[in-house]
Amino acid sequence: MDAHAFKVTHTDAEWKAKLTPEQYQVMRDHGTERPGSCALLYEKRQGVFACAGCDTPMFESTLKFESGTGWPSFNDPLPGSVENTEDRSFGMVRTECHCATCGSHLGHVFPDGPPPTGLRYCINGVALNFTPNE
């Protein structure tokens, strides 16, 4: 991911100034927030979830579902908003998802979601901002 040229870039110091410490740890250091710790897990209004690093719209609220995992889960991202890479950390092979615009780590994709995609984008809530429809 680091070799990829993203449309939005910042120095490490700029990311640290832009993001909260928890956002930085998740989005730039590929961390994970505690399950159940983010208010966006409980967000039920209609609207759009965007990358907290660059404001790129990522997910429509209509594709959010309750997975019981403790993290916001979605069937599918908006076209072109998310890219995937192989994650071999912690002795596992998983599919990491990151923002296609700024490269920030969002979470992981699993093949155990509901129809129609069968995918579960398990996203760290601190990596997202929510804007309700007016």
N, C-alpha and C positions, 0 to 999 in steps of 0.2 A: 504494500500500500504506500509506503514512504516514497518509492520511486515514481509513483504516478503524479502527474502535474494536475492539481486541482484548480478550479476556477477561483476559489477564495482561499487565500493563504495568509498566515500570520506567523510571526516569530513566536518562539516559546513564551517570551515575556509578554507579548501582545495577547496570546491565548490566556495566560494567567491573569491578566488584567480584565479580560472580557468575561471570563467564566468564573463561577464560584469555585471554591476548592473541590467540592464534590463533583461538579460538572467537569472540571479539569481532569480529575482522577478517572472518571468514567470515559469521557470523550477523547482525551488525548493520551491517557495511559492505559486504555482498554480495560478499565475496571468494571465493577458491577455494584449497583446500589443495593442496599438491603431490601429483600422482598417485602412488599407491602408498605414501603416507606414513602412513596411519592403520591401526592394528591391526584395526579393525573390518572392513576390506576382507577380511581372512582369517578372520573369525568364522564358524564352521560349526555351532555348537551351536544347538539349538532354543530359541527365546525371542522377545522383543519388543525392537525398537529404538524408543527414545523421544526426543523433542526434548530436547537438552541445556539448553535455555533454560527449559523449564517442565514437563518430564516427561510431556508428552502422548504416549501411545503412537502411533507413526507407522506402523511396518511390522512384519509377522510375518516371522520368519526363513524360513518356508516359501516366501515369495515373493521371496527374495533369490537372485540368480544371478550367475555370473561373466561379466562383459561384456568383460573384457580392456581396460577403459579406465583402470584404476587407482583407481577410486572404487567404493564399494559401490553395487550396482544392484538395483532391485526392480521387479517387475511392476506393483504397485498398492499404494497406501497403505490404511491402515484407513479406513473410512468417516468422513468429516467431519474428518479430522486434517490434511489438506493442502489449501491453496488455491493457485491458479495465477494468474500475471499475465504480461503480455507484457514481455519484456526486449529492449530495442533497443540495448544497450551493445555496444561493439566493432564497430560496423557490421554487426551481424547481428540477425535477429529470432529469438528463442528463447522458450520457455515456462519462466519461473522458477517454482519451487515454494517455498512458505514455510509455516511452521507456522500453522494456522488459529487456534490459541489465543493465541500471543504474537507472531506476525508474523516470527519469525526466518527468515532466508534458509537454505534447505536445499541447494538445487542447481537442476537443470533437468530437464525431461521431454522425451524424444525419442521419435519414432514408429518406432524401430528395434529394439524389444525382441521377445522371444520370445512365442509364444502363452501364455495365451489373450488377453491384452490388446493385445499388439503394442507396448506402451509400455516405455520404460526410464527409470525415475526414477533419475537419476544424482545421488547424494547425497554431500555432503561428510561424511566420517566423523566429523570433530570436532563436527558439529552434532547427533550422536546419542549416546545412552547405550544400552548393551545390558544387558538383564536376562535371564539364562537361565531356562528353565523348570525347576522343581524336580522 
